[in-house]
Amino acid sequence: MEAHCSRRGELPHCIYSFRGQTRHYDSYNFSRGRPARSAFAGYLKDRLTTLKETHDRLFGTLANASWQYAGVNLDANALRERAQTALLRAFASHDSLSVQQTLYAMAEATLEAVPEISEIHLFMPNKHCNLVDLSPFGQDNPNEIFVPTDEPHGSIEATVRRAE
């Protein structure tokens, strides 16, 4: 196997060659939060379900997206910029029922925006923020003050490929 990686920003773009097959890979890390149009609802429940549905929550993540290009002689810088734009635009504009649903919408938008990408893998840990209870101080908190928490914690990831 032969590999060549070049650094652009935080992460390398890599080209691997093995037995006459050449593959191009790229990736992108980002941290984002959404204060509106985010829910956790409509999921399957059973007797062990502890999380309550909500239609008004903060949605935060420290995400990683990595993808594989189909083809050779690609302008990886231009394609990477288009992929980043599609990822961020989908994250910001999507009405989210869950991290899982948003992850899929982001993958779908990226594949649509960059036909040269054959598959994309997204890893999006859920960063929960809970409403601070100010009632012990005789005050109300109308969805203004939140505190980040480690629990509950979910690491959501998926690979989405084009149909062959």
C-alpha angles and dihedrals in degrees: 000000000000122000134188122184129181124190120236113169115319100340137044128244106223134199117197125191121193128162093343094312118116121198128186120206132186136171144191133201122203141165118213141162134193123205096189144036092031128124143160103219146121096044129138114270135195137170090286096054110118104167115091122222116256133181096192117056143127113256116206133168144165097216137190123198122187127176145181123229122220110221140020136261092045129163092237094182093057093042092048091051091051091048093050091049092050092048095050095041092052092047093050099042103036119104097229125213090172143347088258093056092046092048090056092046090052092049092047092049091050094050089049094048096044112039089180090070111090097185140001130202119202127192113189118171111199113243106200124205119192128206110253113240106228095172093103085064094047092250136121124231108204095191094296108110121051134171124210115237137188094219132100092033131184131178108201120190139160143166117224118195133186115254111259 
